[in-house]
Amino acid sequence: MNLLLAEVAQATQRLAAAGVPSPRFDAEELAAYVHEVKRGELHTVADGEFDARYWEVISRREAREPLQHITGRAFFRYLELLVGPGVFVPRPETESVVGWAIDALRSMDVAEPLVVDLCTGSGAIALALAQEVPRSRVHAVELSEQAYGWARRNVDASPDASRISLVQGDATTAFEDRPELHGRFDLVISNPPYIPLTEWEYVAPEARDHDPELALFSGEDGLDAIRGIEKVAARLLRPGGVVVIEHADTQGGLVPWIFREESGWTDAADHRDLNNRPRFATARRAAL
């Protein structure tokens, strides 16, 4: 075993003791980041090339600073995104939400699907949809000035930038002043804030202490933003268009009730993630 691998083993133990959920992966990822190699190439780093900065970044991760803030990048589906303080770090569970949306768009008989991503954050969802549904046109909305800056950098770096329109604004009032867009969208998607204010102390330190509060908390029951987005989706979707919205697993069964038949919705349902937990809801705008 070379020196770096021995240090990675030590770092793994330290991160595990600190409660980091994936200590081995993070220890290896940080070693690869510091030494500018791939994780599978750590064994090729000569002992004389060991960089003591590794222990600096391990200390930061040990203090529960997000891995992605340390490396400055986050991976989401087929994307590598720039992230850092002030923007919500995209999570793996949201990839299932996007997968459902992509399948829904591909099943539509629409040459150039029109999509809106509300609460876009880093732009992860908007960029994934533009990449994987090549003729789609995506509008992305973000309220936070800092998060908008990160999304702007990610969109500008994308080969699909010409099909993405990024605007700074409130998701719960999106495009009120754009009547030409009302009733036009094929899909509305969102990973909104959904954590109840009462659960602040139970949130993982990586999120509670580093993700922006604006992206996490939404009223006493966590559903305020989703209620607002329901109204926006009702205004923006065409008949037959669909909405897909992420929520907490503890909110399974609650979110579909927000998309009521008397408000013009049909087929409201919850969906489970790979761990069999209810994690997102969908509904269809009723035909006229």
Sequence and secondary structure as in RCSB ss.txt:
>XXXX:A:sequence
MNLLLAEVAQATQRLAAAGVPSPRFDAEELAAYVHEVKRGELHTVADGEFDARYWEVISRREAREPLQHITGRAF
FRYLELLVGPGVFVPRPETESVVGWAIDALRSMDVAEPLVVDLCTGSGAIALALAQEVPRSRVHAVELSEQAYGW
ARRNVDASPDASRISLVQGDATTAFEDRPELHGRFDLVISNPPYIPLTEWEYVAPEARDHDPELALFSGEDGLDA
IRGIEKVAARLLRPGGVVVIEHADTQGGLVPWIFREESGWTDAADHRDLNNRPRFATARRAAL
>XXXX:A:secstr
  HHHHHHHHHHHHHHHTT SSHHHHHHHHHHHHHTS GGGGGGS GGG  THHHHHHHHHHTT  HHHHHTEEE
ETTEEEE  TTS    THHHHHHHHHHHHHHHS  SS EEEEES TTTHHHHHHHHHSTT EEEEEE  HHHHHH
HHHHHHTSTTGGGEEEEES GGGTTTT GGGTTTEEEEEE    B GGGGGGS HHHHTTS GGGTB SSSS HH
HHHHHHHHHHHEEEEEEEEEE  GGGTTTGGGGS GGGTEEEEEEEE TTS EEEEEEEE   
